[in-house]
Amino acid sequence: MNPIRRHMLAATAGGLALAALNARAQALPDTARIYSGFAPGGTVDVAARRIADKLREMVAKTVVVETRSGAGGQIALSALKAAPADGLTMVLTPMSMLGIYPHTYKKLAYDPVADFAPVSQAVRLDFGLAVGPMVPAAVHTLAEFVAWCKANAAQASFGSPAAGSVPHFVGELFSRAAGIDLKHVSYRGTQPAIVDLMGGQIAAVSGPVGEFLQHLPSGKVRLLATSGAARSKFSPTVGTYAEQGFKDIVFDEWFGVYVPAKTPADVVQRLSAALRHVLAAKDVVDALAQMGLEARASTPAELAALLKKDSERWAPLIKTIGFSAES
């Protein structure tokens, strides 16, 4: 082929490719948003920001995280229910708000199935029980903590990121199984609870393992147990509840991405595919691991089935605990 013609064809092809990229960029919406129902710095917030950064230029030119904290994550879900069903507003929420709250609240501002469309699971995590300066430095196991609680009943307490959340119930189940009266204090996320823990204002906190990791080197926070079926890979030297004699306390949780219920099915599928791509990226996997989170994507159908399974598991446990959000 004539060199000049070859050059012209190459230039034309390159121009068409550039035009296509420019057209795609121009076609993207300016902004998409992910609601987070908990305080900045916690696992939900951090996971949402990692996902948002990677979704940029995939679903919109900019993807921002909006904190809508309060009411144990319910405010973010209520905001999502009222948002346009165009695929540009999502929420990253723990399972608790969808699978547990219907069993603890007589009336919610949302229906976890009717008002939201599942997009993808995002992460999986274990919970930990940690103590702070209020508890003597010699306490390193659940048995030692139980002994301290019995000797210091007035100070025996634990915080959780929300009343009616999985970490709240893990703490309650432990309290019952150990035969102690651990008073529960609810916070707007685990990090505010850890601030009080480190300040010596509360004895213990039950929350995601990853929330404690950055505080362990200082020695002000000591992790006593984790809730998974096996030791957490993020704290392998810490025994599980089951290892330490509490065989029925084996729980984990997931965070999932949801959109308003009337979002078109093809939009949901595109978002799900984008999230599967994001959650497989090594930099995202590594960043989430720093917070004790395992990246884990799913299809919308898989997420719907997972929510149904967990909701059915927790229903009888909540009756056993006897907790009601209105009580």
Secondary structure, DSSP 8 states (H G I E B T S, - for coil): --HHHHHHHHHHHHHHHHHHHHHHHHHS-SEEEEEE-S-TTSHHHHHHHHHHHHHBTTTBSEEEEEE---GGGHHHHHHHHHS-SSSSEEEEEETHHHHTHHHH-S--SS-TTTSEEEEEEEEEEEEEEEE-TTS-TT--SHHHHHHHHHH-GGG-EEEESSTTSHHHHHHHHHHHHHT---EEEE-SSHHHHHHHHHTTSSSEEEEEHHHHHTTGGGSSSEEEEE-SSS--TTSTTS-BTTTTT-TT---EEEEEEEEETTS-HHHHHHHHHHHHHHHH-HHHHHHHHTTT-EE----HHHHHHHHHHHHHHHHHHHHHHT--TT-
